[in-house]
Amino acid sequence: MNIVRASIIGSIVWVAIFSLFTLLSFMPIIKDSQTLQATIVGISIVPIAYFGAKAYYKKGYAGNGLVIGFIMVSIALILDALITVPLVEIPYNGGDYLSFFSSTILWVLVAINMGVIYFYWKTKIQ
């Protein structure tokens, strides 16, 4: 298991998802519906996490899919705490750390991300 590699790829996956949320927040109709944004991201996170897992396991790297998924998701949550909440959520949405991290949508997306990484490991690596 390579924690640095998982952290870097987790950061890249976070950038892709953050960018998608940002893009959706400027699109008419979609920008006014958090549920629609979450649905689009929920569907899009499947290939993003899949390619993240594929990138991690490239060149024979090992590691349990749940552990690798946990590392990648933890990095994403740390980046959310350092970047998303203070620079986007608080100034533009009037939210705070508690509302962001207690959002059901966030934890569903986390579960999808970890599930895809685990599924990749279970079907392609193990």
N, C-alpha and C positions, 0 to 999 in steps of 0.2 A: 504494500500500500504506500502510495506517495501522497502525503498530505499537502505538500506544496503544489503539486500538479492538480490535485482535486480543488484546492483553493483558487488557483488561477482560472481553471475552467469554470468553477462556480461563479467567479467574478464576471467572466465573459457571458455566462448564461444570465446573470443578473442584469448586465448591461443590455442584452437583447430584450429582456422582459420589460425593463425600465423604459427603454426606447419605444417599445410597442405601446405601453401605457401612455407615454408622452404623446406619441402620434395620435392615438385614439382620443386624447383629451382635446385635440384641435379639430376633430372631424364633426361636422354638423350632425345632429340627431344623436350620434354615439356619445358625444361629449357630455350630454345631459343625463345619461343613464349609466350609473355605476354597474348595474347588473349586466347590461349589454357589454360594457367594457370588460368586465370580469369573464363573461362567457366567451368572448373573442380571445382573450388572453388564455383562458382555461383550455381552449381548443389548440391555440398556438403553442402553448407550453409543452405539449406532447412532442412535436418534432424538435423543439429547442432543447428540451431535456434529453431526448434521444441522441441528438448529435453531440451534446455535452458528454453523455455517458460513452458514446462511441469514441470521442476524442480522448477521454481519460484512459480507456482500456486499450487504445492503440499502442502498438509496440509491446504488447504483452504485460502491461501493468496489471497488478492483481489487487484484490480487495473486495470484501463483501459489499454487495450492492446497497444494502441498507446503510452501512457505515460510510461509504463514498457519498451516497445521497445525503446523509446527515451532514457531512462536512460541507458539501456544496450548498445545501440549504442554509446551514449556519452562517456561511460567508455571506450569502444573499441577505439574510436577516440583519447581520451586522452592518452591511452596506445600507440597508434600509434605515437602520437606526442612526447612522452617521450622515447619510445624504438625503434619502427620500423624505423622512419625517421633518427634519429641520429646514430643508431647502424647498420642499414642495408642499407637503401635507399641512404644515403649520401656516405658512404665509398665504397659500393659494386656496386651501380648502377649509381653513379655520379649525383643523383637527389638532390632535395632540398625540403623544406617544401611546397613551392608553387606548384611545379610540382606534388608532392604526393597528396596534398589536392585538387588540381584542376582536378585530374584524373576522367574521366567519369566512369571508371571501379570501382573505390572506391565507388562512389555515387550510382551506380547500386547495388553493393553488400550491401551497407547500406540500400537501399530501399527493397531489398529482405529480409534482416534480419528483418527489422521492419514489413514488410508485413506478414512474417510467424508468428511472435509473435502476431500481431493483429489478424490474421486468427485463430490462436490457441485460443486466448481469445474469439473471436466472436463465434466460433463453440463449444468450450468445456466449457467455463466458463460463459459467459453471458446468 
